[in-house]
Amino acid sequence: MSTTRQDLRNLCRRRLGDTASPYSWSDLQLNQWINDAIAEHSIHFPRKLNETINCATDDRTYDLPANFMAAVSVEYPKGEDPPVYLSRRAHTHPNFWQTVGYYDIITRDDKTNVNELWISQGHHGSDGPTTGEDIEVIYTGEHDLLDDDADLYTVLDRHLELIVLFVRWTAYQELATEESSNPDPTSLQSGTLELNAYRAKREYRTKVRDWKAAESESATSTWHMDRFDHTY
């Protein structure tokens, strides 16, 4: 199913009971909350994507996609049978630059700079990769934010409920905040709105926890100890 921002906003309105004009919540508010929900969703359920990087001779530094969050695997050179995967090691490790088979991710805080992939050595112990080779990076990435009503939602359809629940929680919290800024001392409205917001938050958090438990992945991997590690 292809879900647009307009589809998602209409769904949120139905869940909020805000379907008749004049609306309680503007399109601008709901659009912002939808993007806030998507940004949070990327933390809990990031996209799993792949990127093919074309190598250049002796170049050990390569830009990663703008939505990159974390590496799942780095295959280099791409296309070997069986595949050859690099191990992550800090580029400050004494043997990083002199040993084949390692990579590191350099995270940039400045939004004008992208994260980088650093390679230790070339496939056959050369100073770096060579032109004609490729690196295949499987990574977790952020979901696309929606800037237009026709933009398609990249979150999985089965997670649509989580976006709606986040928007409902945010809307209830907005009502509670407005009431608390100018409370009526003769009314219990403020307490009721705070309770509704708390319940909406709890329902959202519970759903996130349940989905994460249902979709968690488990695996085992081999640990290779070098001379810098110790046993006790």
Secondary structure, 3 states (H helix, E strand, C coil): CCCEHHHHHHHHHHHHCCCCCCCCCCHHHHHHHHHHHHHHHHHHCCEEEEEEEECCCCCCEEECCCCEEEEEEEECCCCCCCCCECEECCCCCCCCCCCCCEEEEECCCCCCCCCEEEECCCCCCCCCCCCCCEEEEEEEECCCCCCCCCCECCCCHHHHHHHHHHHHHHHHHHHHHHHHHCCCCCCCHHHHHHHHHHHHHHHHHHHHHHHHHHHCCCCCCCCCCCCCCCCC
